Amino acid sequence: MRIGIVNDRPLAVEALRRAVALRPEHHVIWVARHGGEAVQLCAKTTPDLVLMDLIMPEMDGVEATRRIMASTPCAILIVTASVGANSRRAFEAMGYGALDAVDTPGLGSADPERSAAPLLTKIETAGRMLNHERGVRRLERHPNARRQLTASDRLVAIGASAGGPAAVATVLRGLPKDFPAAIVVIQHVDAQFAAGMATWLGQQTALTVRVAVEGDRLAPSTVLLAGTNNHLVLKGADRVGYDEEPSEYTYRPSVDVFFQSVSHHWPGEAVGVLLTGMGRDGAVGLRALRNQGHRTIAQDEASSVVYGMPKAAARLQAAVDILPVDRIAPQLLEIVTCAK
């Protein structure tokens, strides 16, 4: 994988160079000292992956991510000294399309492989996402099965990846505090950032937002966010939990796994929503929901930061509705309240 590094600290750049060098299939093609320089270098030589710092002079990583994704989109991984101390900025960058975030590895570690392991794992995951972006198979069109929601047992299942935090916030912001359905969000984000993201989302909406824990019961007006690197699944009629399997999935937690568990176990009515993201996670699961007669929505291309996952869903004819992100909340209100 061809990698660009954006960091103004020489020691951090050297640590990243050494980490990348541990995998011969990866190599650094350029280094930028700040976000503005990264935007220019991406325009000249777009890498497969950018390792983007957050705090830099002249232009920070949030603005650089926004500009790169708008002009020469590519995979971006936030790599900074302390993601925990800069979680708000990290979520902003992810809202503009960054895939994930990880702390910069140490330079003087006695075990370089161990120190670099979290970063290398994120790089490998990004590589698999890029591979999954290619070659989505087009299936035969199936009947457009719609059915009206009943007055109880309503669930909205939302999946998102790159660009997801901002898109999820837009959807939740448009729903009232007495929204008469349970909501579950599967966002591709590392477990260590889930609690911070739940807090951040809670500041954007009148709904209650918290990280899902094993055995949580679904409830109206409450948003449960997947919070571990295992898959969140529906266990029984109205409770969620975590499962390591399928272990081979690139995406952890996986939108497909949750959507499919809903199609198998949810006794009431569901709405599946697939938002911006790289790759195709969620497309097959959304189709499974539609095949069960549930309403399904995919974000449109114009409002998606990365039109990967919704595009895959559109190609599979998995979505009943394809909508701009700012029209998804009004549509959910119309769908969920129509049975009252």
Protein Blocks (a to p, Z undefined) as FASTA:
>chain_A
ZZddddfbfklmmmmmmmmmmpmkbccfbdcfbfklmmmmmmmmccfbdcddfbdghiaf
klmmmmmmmmmgcddddddfblmlmmmmmmmmmmnopabdcddddfklcblmlmmmmmmm
mmmmmmmmmmmmgopacddddddddddddfehiacdddddehklmmmmmmmmmpcfklcb
dcdddddddfklmmmmmmmmmmmpcbdcddddehiacdehiacddfbfbdcddehjkbcc
ddfbdfkbmbacdfklmmmmmmmmmmbdcdddddedehjehjlmmmmmmmnopacddddf
klpmblcklmmmmmnopafbacdfklmmmmmmmmmmmmZZ
